[in-house]
């Protein structure tokens, strides 16, 4: 779609100072009290009491004028004056990318709709790191780089126009939807299973870029790379004191919100939306961030909803910046591949995370921990409590150390006779470690499988506590390659008679474990030559969790 940029006479007006609404009016300290670890208060952005309107700088909310330059002029004006609030009033604002600077608040009033134009060439290139090699990615529609004291507030909506960027998989569409899609200009892969929204001129443009490796000479080879060129809707890199409050972010080309290497970040009452079938349509990806608060927000997305990351493989090890001291509370996920997720890019480590009072409804998985033998990284001191879930497609609680690889559980369920005699590799820098994870007070009504813990034989999932957990599911739970797991007052009700299967696990203690209201010896199977010291009791357990966590931690 082509847009006409109407250029009028621009009059530079210096506005008087107008008192803006403070971003410091909410007491966030209440979320940081009573945590199982010490966490300092999170300072909010320091935004001067200066306010300007986008219309003063040539902006027009008519759904036709492209306002890229108006946003840039307004932000530059505020930046030169020492910062302030840029107000976007009600209307439809078409624009290219917006770059925030120090001490700037972007405020969207009610019924303000900012739509980012789907013009590949309107977004400058930037260097990034992904897939184990440097390459060029497009600047995000909303971005900030090494900025401090920035905020996005209000009641408006940012729309990334992502359907003009994203590929579409045939198996996620009805026959009629797929035929309508094929009538658009685009490219099919050789297998005719994935459609890419690229015009011939975009293909030609992209082929000229130096990041296109010589071997990418055919359309089918190119579309593999195009998948990584799509920008996130919002990317903040190396920023300090950030607030996202009240607004809606939707329809992203790639991930929706991606704060990376940011400190002191508050996300409050936002809405994050993507179509259920959007490729890589994550909600929030916190990567190598420190001191973060996510509260009162809703997610309805096409991939993982609230996701914790810290870099991928060797790049993550070398950077060595974990995501740490994160509090997630009172959030709702309506759809996503996972409600709360750690990984799979967690090579720099993840620690001291608190998740509480959240709802996961119709997600593929609830709590999703994922990695593989190449990732490395150390995930520990994760505290999760008071969750309700319903209609979970797979597992309410999943630990998958074979992410995107052939797993021991798959082999076991397929009846492979060699699974217990597999050669165990040594522990290396690439071996991920997940331990000291505490999950309390979880109820799930309806799931595909009750639980799946799938550790590595060389590095079992260790020191995980499940307390006061009740799950109704079709299939029973599987605990494979674990060590020091504690089940306290866990109830499993499954359509499958075998409610609990324990494979190659050691030092597993269960108190108050109930499976299908049947004796444990009838509903539980213990297998594997490395299983030992597995003790399960049906009687009610009375557990001092705080002392239990201290003993496990020490």
C-alpha positions, 0 to 999 in steps of 0.5 A: 500500500502506497501512502502520500506524504503531504508536506505543509509549511512547518512553523517551529513553535516553542511551547511554554512549560505545561505541568504533565501528569507524573509517572511516579504516582503509583506505589510499586514498592508494595510488590517488592515486600515479602519476597523470598529474596531481597530486592531494592526499590525500582526508581521510576523515570525522571521526566521534566514537567514539560509537555508538547503535542505532536500536532504542533510539529506537523503531525496529522491524525487523518490516517493518511499523512505519514508522521515519521518526521513529526515524531522525530521533530517533536522528540528532538525538540524535547530532548534539546530542552532537557526532556518532557512529555510528547502527547499523541491525541485521539486519531489515526497516526501513520508513521515509520519508526519512532526513536525515544531519547533521554527523559522523554515520555510518549503519551497516547491519549484515549483513542490514539491509534499509532499504526506503523507503515509496512514499508521495508525501506522505511526502517533503517538497518541495525546490527544485532546478534542472532543465530550464532552470527552477526547480521543486520536487522531492521530498526524496530518501530519503537526503539531506544538505545542506551537511553535513560528515563523513558516512558510510554504511557496512556490509553492508546494503541500501537499497531505494528502492521505485522501481517505485512511482515510475518510468514504464515504456515499453512497448517494454521489456516483453514482452506478458505483462509489459505486460498485468500492468502495466496491471492496476495503478492508473496512467495511460497517455499518449495514445499508450498507450506509457508507463505512469505509476504514479500514483493519482488522489489523487496526480494531484490532489495534484500538480496543486495544487502551484505548480510545475505550469505552467497549461498542464499541464491534461490527464493526458498533459501532467501525466505529462511533468512527473511524470518530473522530480518523482521523487527520487534515492535519495541526494542529497548537496548541498554536503557535505564529507568523505563516505564510502560504503562496502560497502553496496548501493543499489538500485531508485531512483525516479530516479537512484541516487546523486547527489552534487552540489557535494561535496568529498572524497568516497570511494566504496568497495566499494558495489553499485548496482543498478537494473532494466535497463529502469528509466527514468532509472535511472542508477547514480552521477552526480557533479555539480560535485564535486571530489576524488573516489575511486570504487574496487572498486564494481559497477554494474548499472543501467538508464541510465548507470552512472558518470556525470560531470556539472557542470550543464546549459546556462546554469545550468551556465555560471553556476554554473561549478563543474566536476567535477574530480580524480576517480579511478575504479579497479577497478570493474565495470559489468554493464549500463548505457547507458554504463560510464563517461560524461561528459555530457550535462549538463557545462556547468560543465566536467570536467577531471583525471579518471583511470579505470583497471582497469575492466570493462564487460560487456554495456553499450550503450556503454563510454566515452561522451562526449556533449553538444550545441550548447546545452551549452557547457562544456570537457572536458579532461585525461581519462586512461583506461587498462586497460579490458576490455569484452565484448558492447557493444551500440553503441560501446566508445568514443563521442564524440557532440556531437549528443546527442538531435539529428540528427547529421552521421553519421546524415545521411552514412549516409542519403546526404544530399548536403548534409551536407558543405555544411551551414552551420557556425555560429559558436562561442559560449558554448553550444559544447562543447569536448572535447580532451586525452583519452588512452585506453590499453590497451583491449580489446573483444570484441564491439560493434555499431560499433568507434568513433564520434567525432562532433564539431561542424564549428565545434568538432571533437573534438581532441587525443584519443590512442588507444593499444594499442586492440583492438576486434572489432565488427560495423561499422567505426569512424567519425571525423567532425569531429576534429582532432589525433587520434592512433591508436597501435597500434589494431587493428580487426576488423570484419564490415564490410569498411570498418573505418575511415571518416574524415570531415572530419577533419584532422591525424590521425596513425595509427601501427600501425593495422591493419584486418581484416588488410588493407591500409589503402587497402582498409579505410579511406575518407577523405571530406569537403572539410575532411579534410586531413593524414590519415596512417595507417601500418601499422607498429608504433609505439613511443610514449612516451605520457608525452612525447606527452601532455606535447606535446599538453598544451603 
